[in-house]
Amino acid sequence: MKAILMTAIGDSNVLIEQEIAEPNLTTSTEIKVRLHAAGVNPVDTKIRKGGLLYPNAELPTVLGCDGAGEIVEIGTNVTDFKIGDKVWFCHGGLGREPGNYAEFTTIDQRWASLMPQTLDFQTAAAAPLVLITAWGALFGRGDLQPEQTVLIHAGTGGVGHVAIQLAKIAGARVITTVSSLEKAAFVKLLGADEVIFYNETDFASEVKGLTANHGVDLVLDTVGADVFKASIPCTAHFGRIVTLLDASHLDLSEARMRNLLIGFELMLTPMLRDLHAARDQHVTLLKQCAAYIDAGKLKIHVSHVLSLTEAQTAHDLIEAGHTMGKLVLSI
């Protein structure tokens, strides 16, 4: 089968198309999936530049955590699926199990879920990692409640654009940051209540003005340490900040004075640490999000659909930044 292999640590040119053997079922509860699309996420580029996440993992390997496709073979003890079912999942691509930049994969039935009936394969493949991440950040770590106010940074990004919608479904008020009028119009369509142009104004001051100097109940930082630090003064006393990135080296004295809860959301932890009960929760979340999608309450925005052979281009686009929504490889 055709696959894109990460052959070394480095720039996007280490991603090479090669013919490799199709995977075979190795347990009675596995399914074999003909992949029709693979989501491309920032973590893929970070692994490519920084190395595999599992100890003793070896190259070459297939990247790509997100996949969607059709089941073509099932193990003798598979009870949840049948041949022909369309499934989506977040599995592999971290250096142990092969990822989804390929024509086929195998996965235990426990970690797959039926796709939303209203989505095509490309849109479905874009969604699992960002949905699980946004849900975990907002509700797992962030404990977002109805009528609370949340500041979601980079609202047009992969995580940001679904976080806006999930927060609105939960009955929260959403403030988000963007860099252009086009992006402002996009997040308004998603349901954002207030939009701040972070490149034109001090977002913390704007947030204080929008909250009568109270601050937001929750901040979701998808950008990095500088944004995390600047968000502390506009977080309400006894509020919460959840970040997807490393903020451990920052001066947190003002956060301490405000009695803030600081949370980290790394949705890959259950895969990396084999925390099976937590992964079960991820699948449950995908089922709930599928129901939202099929009911028209939640949309996944795909900005670019590229061919499998254009994996290098997909990585370059992500690293250049400023894309809205998600990038997908069509297989």
C-alpha positions as CSV (number, residue, x, y, z in Angstrom):
1,M,0.0,0.0,0.0
2,K,1.0,3.6,-0.4
3,A,2.0,5.5,2.8
4,I,3.9,8.6,3.8
5,L,6.8,7.7,6.0
6,M,8.7,10.0,8.4
7,T,12.2,8.9,7.5
8,A,14.1,11.2,9.9
9,I,13.8,14.1,12.2
10,G,13.8,17.4,10.3
11,D,11.9,19.6,7.8
12,S,8.9,18.5,5.8
13,N,11.1,16.9,3.2
14,V,11.7,14.0,5.5
15,L,8.1,12.9,4.7
16,I,8.6,10.4,1.8
17,E,5.9,8.4,-0.1
18,Q,6.7,4.7,-0.2
19,E,5.1,1.3,-0.8
20,I,4.8,-0.7,2.4
21,A,3.0,-3.9,3.3
22,E,-0.7,-3.7,4.2
23,P,-1.3,-4.3,7.9
24,N,-3.0,-7.5,9.0
25,L,-5.3,-8.1,11.9
26,T,-3.3,-9.3,14.9
27,T,-6.0,-9.8,17.5
28,S,-9.6,-11.0,17.4
29,T,-11.0,-7.6,18.3
30,E,-9.3,-5.6,15.6
31,I,-10.8,-4.0,12.5
32,K,-9.0,-3.3,9.3
33,V,-9.9,0.1,7.8
34,R,-9.5,1.3,4.2
35,L,-8.5,4.9,5.0
36,H,-10.2,7.6,2.9
37,A,-8.7,10.6,4.7
38,A,-6.3,11.6,7.4
39,G,-6.4,14.7,9.5
40,V,-3.2,16.8,9.8
41,N,-2.5,18.4,13.2
42,P,0.2,20.6,14.6
43,V,1.4,17.7,16.7
44,D,2.4,15.9,13.5
45,T,4.8,18.7,12.7
46,K,6.1,18.8,16.2
47,I,6.9,15.1,16.1
48,R,8.5,15.4,12.7
49,K,10.8,18.2,14.0
50,G,11.3,17.0,17.5
51,G,11.2,13.2,17.5
52,L,8.9,10.3,18.3
53,L,7.0,10.4,21.6
54,Y,7.3,6.8,22.6
55,P,10.5,5.6,24.3
56,N,12.6,3.4,22.0
57,A,10.5,4.2,19.0
58,E,12.3,3.8,15.7
59,L,12.1,5.4,12.3
60,P,10.7,5.2,9.7
61,T,7.1,5.5,10.8
62,V,3.7,6.7,9.6
63,L,2.4,9.9,11.2
64,G,-1.2,11.0,11.5
65,C,-3.4,10.6,14.6
66,D,-6.8,11.3,12.9
67,G,-8.4,9.0,10.4
68,A,-11.6,8.1,8.7
69,G,-12.5,5.2,6.5
70,E,-14.5,2.1,5.7
71,I,-14.1,-1.3,7.5
72,V,-12.9,-4.0,5.1
73,E,-12.1,-6.8,7.6
74,I,-13.1,-7.7,11.2
75,G,-11.7,-10.0,13.8
76,T,-13.6,-13.0,15.0
77,N,-14.6,-11.3,18.2
78,V,-15.6,-7.9,16.8
79,T,-19.1,-7.1,18.0
80,D,-19.4,-3.4,17.6
81,F,-18.9,-3.1,13.8
82,K,-19.4,-4.9,10.5
83,I,-17.7,-4.8,7.2
84,G,-18.7,-1.6,5.3
85,D,-19.2,0.5,8.4
86,K,-17.7,4.0,8.2
87,V,-15.6,4.9,11.2
88,W,-13.5,7.8,12.6
89,F,-10.9,7.7,15.3
90,C,-7.8,9.2,16.8
91,H,-5.2,6.4,17.0
92,G,-1.6,5.9,16.1
93,G,0.8,8.3,14.6
94,L,3.0,8.8,17.7
95,G,5.7,6.4,16.9
96,R,4.3,3.1,18.2
97,E,1.2,2.1,16.2
98,P,1.4,3.3,12.6
99,G,-0.6,6.5,11.8
100,N,-3.1,7.3,9.1
101,Y,-1.0,8.8,6.3
102,A,-1.6,5.5,4.5
103,E,-4.2,3.5,2.6
104,F,-5.0,1.0,5.3
105,T,-4.8,0.7,9.1
106,T,-5.8,-1.7,11.8
107,I,-7.3,-0.6,15.1
108,D,-9.0,-2.3,18.1
109,Q,-12.7,-1.9,17.9
110,R,-12.6,-0.2,21.3
111,W,-10.9,2.9,19.9
112,A,-13.1,3.5,16.9
113,S,-16.6,5.1,16.5
114,L,-19.1,5.3,13.7
115,M,-18.7,8.5,11.7
116,P,-21.5,11.2,11.8
117,Q,-23.9,10.2,9.1
118,T,-23.9,13.7,7.6
119,L,-20.1,14.0,7.1
120,D,-17.9,12.9,4.2
121,F,-14.7,11.1,5.0
122,Q,-12.5,14.2,4.6
123,T,-14.5,16.3,7.1
124,A,-14.7,13.4,9.5
125,A,-11.0,12.8,9.5
126,A,-10.4,16.4,10.4
127,A,-12.3,16.2,13.6
128,P,-11.4,13.7,16.3
129,L,-8.3,15.2,17.9
130,V,-9.6,18.7,18.0
131,L,-13.0,17.7,19.3
132,I,-11.5,15.6,22.1
133,T,-9.0,18.4,22.9
134,A,-11.6,21.1,23.0
135,W,-14.0,19.1,25.1
136,G,-11.3,18.1,27.6
137,A,-10.1,21.7,27.9
138,L,-13.5,23.3,28.3
139,F,-15.3,20.7,30.5
140,G,-12.8,18.3,31.8
141,R,-10.1,20.7,33.0
142,G,-12.1,24.0,32.7
143,D,-15.4,22.9,34.3
144,L,-17.3,25.4,32.1
145,Q,-20.9,26.0,33.2
146,P,-23.9,27.5,31.6
147,E,-23.9,31.4,31.6
148,Q,-20.2,31.6,32.4
149,T,-17.9,33.5,30.2
150,V,-15.0,31.9,28.3
151,L,-12.1,33.5,26.4
152,I,-11.0,31.2,23.6
153,H,-7.8,32.3,21.9
154,A,-7.3,31.8,18.2
155,G,-10.9,31.1,17.5
156,T,-10.4,30.2,13.9
157,G,-7.9,27.4,14.6
158,G,-8.6,23.7,14.6
159,V,-9.3,23.5,18.3
160,G,-10.6,27.1,18.6
161,H,-13.4,26.8,16.0
162,V,-14.9,23.7,17.6
163,A,-14.4,25.0,21.2
164,I,-16.5,28.1,20.3
165,Q,-19.3,25.8,19.2
166,L,-19.1,23.4,22.1
167,A,-19.1,26.3,24.6
168,K,-22.2,27.8,23.0
169,I,-24.0,24.4,23.0
170,A,-23.2,24.4,26.8
171,G,-24.8,27.8,27.2
172,A,-21.7,29.9,27.8
173,R,-20.8,33.4,26.6
174,V,-17.9,33.2,24.2
175,I,-15.2,35.9,23.7
176,T,-12.6,35.0,21.1
177,T,-9.5,36.5,19.5
178,V,-8.8,36.8,15.8
179,S,-6.5,38.7,13.4
180,S,-8.7,39.8,10.5
181,L,-12.2,40.8,9.4
182,E,-12.6,37.6,7.5
183,K,-11.8,35.6,10.6
184,A,-14.1,37.7,12.7
185,A,-17.0,37.0,10.3
186,F,-16.1,33.3,10.5
187,V,-16.2,33.1,14.3
188,K,-19.4,35.1,14.4
189,L,-21.0,32.4,12.2
190,L,-19.8,29.8,14.7
191,G,-21.6,31.6,17.5
192,A,-19.0,33.8,19.2
193,D,-20.6,36.6,21.2
194,E,-17.6,39.0,21.2
195,V,-14.6,39.2,18.9
196,I,-11.3,40.9,19.8
197,F,-8.6,41.8,17.2
198,Y,-5.5,40.8,19.1
199,N,-3.1,42.4,16.6
200,E,-4.8,45.8,17.0
201,T,-5.5,46.1,20.7
202,D,-4.6,44.8,24.1
203,F,-6.9,41.8,24.4
204,A,-6.8,41.8,28.3
205,S,-8.0,45.3,28.5
206,E,-10.7,44.6,26.0
207,V,-11.8,41.5,28.0
208,K,-12.0,43.6,31.2
209,G,-14.2,46.1,29.3
210,L,-16.5,43.4,28.0
211,T,-16.9,41.9,31.5
212,A,-17.3,45.1,33.6
213,N,-13.8,44.5,34.9
214,H,-14.7,41.2,36.4
215,G,-12.8,39.0,34.0
216,V,-13.7,35.7,32.3
217,D,-14.5,32.6,34.2
218,L,-12.3,30.5,31.9
219,V,-9.5,31.1,29.4
220,L,-8.6,28.5,26.8
221,D,-5.1,29.2,25.6
222,T,-4.2,27.5,22.3
223,V,-1.3,29.8,21.4
224,G,1.5,29.6,24.0
225,A,3.3,31.1,27.0
226,D,3.1,34.8,26.1
227,V,-0.7,34.6,25.6
228,F,-1.1,32.5,28.7
229,K,0.8,35.1,30.8
230,A,-1.2,38.0,29.3
231,S,-4.5,36.2,30.0
232,I,-3.9,36.1,33.8
233,P,-5.0,39.7,34.5
234,C,-8.2,39.3,32.6
235,T,-9.2,36.0,34.3
236,A,-11.7,36.4,37.1
237,H,-10.6,35.8,40.7
238,F,-11.1,32.1,41.5
239,G,-11.3,31.5,37.7
240,R,-9.5,28.9,35.5
241,I,-7.0,29.0,32.7
242,V,-6.4,25.9,30.6
243,T,-3.6,25.7,28.1
244,L,-2.6,23.2,25.4
245,L,1.0,24.2,25.7
246,D,3.8,24.4,28.3
247,A,3.5,27.3,30.7
248,S,5.5,25.8,33.6
249,H,8.3,28.3,33.4
250,L,6.2,31.5,33.8
251,D,5.9,33.8,36.8
252,L,2.5,32.7,38.3
253,S,2.5,35.1,41.2
254,E,-0.6,37.0,39.9
255,A,-2.3,33.8,39.2
256,R,-1.7,32.7,42.8
257,M,-3.0,36.0,44.1
258,R,-6.2,35.5,42.0
259,N,-6.6,31.9,43.3
260,L,-6.7,30.6,39.7
261,L,-6.9,27.0,38.8
262,I,-4.3,26.2,36.1
263,G,-5.0,23.3,33.9
264,F,-3.1,21.5,31.1
265,E,-4.9,19.7,28.3
266,L,-2.8,17.1,26.4
267,M,-5.3,14.7,24.8
268,L,-2.6,12.4,23.7
269,T,-1.8,11.3,27.3
270,P,-4.2,8.4,27.4
271,M,-2.6,7.0,24.3
272,L,1.0,7.6,25.4
273,R,0.4,6.2,28.9
274,D,-2.1,3.4,27.9
275,L,-4.9,4.8,30.1
276,H,-7.6,2.8,28.6
277,A,-10.5,4.1,30.7
278,A,-9.6,7.7,29.6
279,R,-9.5,6.5,26.0
280,D,-13.0,5.0,26.5
281,Q,-14.1,8.5,27.4
282,H,-12.6,9.9,24.2
283,V,-14.8,7.5,22.2
284,T,-17.8,8.5,24.2
285,L,-17.1,12.1,23.4
286,L,-16.9,11.3,19.7
287,K,-20.3,9.7,19.8
288,Q,-21.8,12.7,21.5
289,C,-20.1,15.1,19.0
290,A,-21.4,12.9,16.2
291,A,-24.9,13.4,17.5
292,Y,-24.3,17.2,17.6
293,I,-23.0,17.2,14.1
294,D,-25.9,15.2,12.7
295,A,-28.3,17.5,14.5
296,G,-26.7,20.5,12.8
297,K,-25.4,22.0,16.1
298,L,-21.7,21.5,15.4
299,K,-19.7,22.0,12.2
300,I,-16.1,21.1,11.2
301,H,-14.4,23.6,8.9
302,V,-11.8,22.1,6.5
303,S,-9.7,24.8,4.8
304,H,-7.6,22.6,2.6
305,V,-8.0,19.1,1.2
306,L,-4.7,17.8,-0.2
307,S,-3.8,14.5,-1.7
308,L,-1.8,11.9,0.3
309,T,1.3,12.8,-1.8
310,E,1.0,16.4,-0.7
311,A,1.8,15.7,3.0
312,Q,4.9,17.9,2.8
313,T,2.7,20.8,1.6
314,A,0.2,20.2,4.4
315,H,2.9,20.3,7.0
316,D,4.3,23.5,5.5
317,L,0.9,25.1,5.6
318,I,0.4,24.3,9.3
319,E,3.8,25.6,10.2
320,A,3.2,28.8,8.3
321,G,0.1,29.4,10.5
322,H,-3.0,31.5,9.8
323,T,-5.1,28.8,8.3
324,M,-8.8,28.5,9.4
325,G,-10.1,25.2,10.7
326,K,-8.3,22.0,9.6
327,L,-6.2,20.5,6.9
328,V,-6.9,17.0,5.5
329,L,-5.1,14.5,3.3
330,S,-7.5,12.7,0.9
331,I,-6.5,9.1,0.3
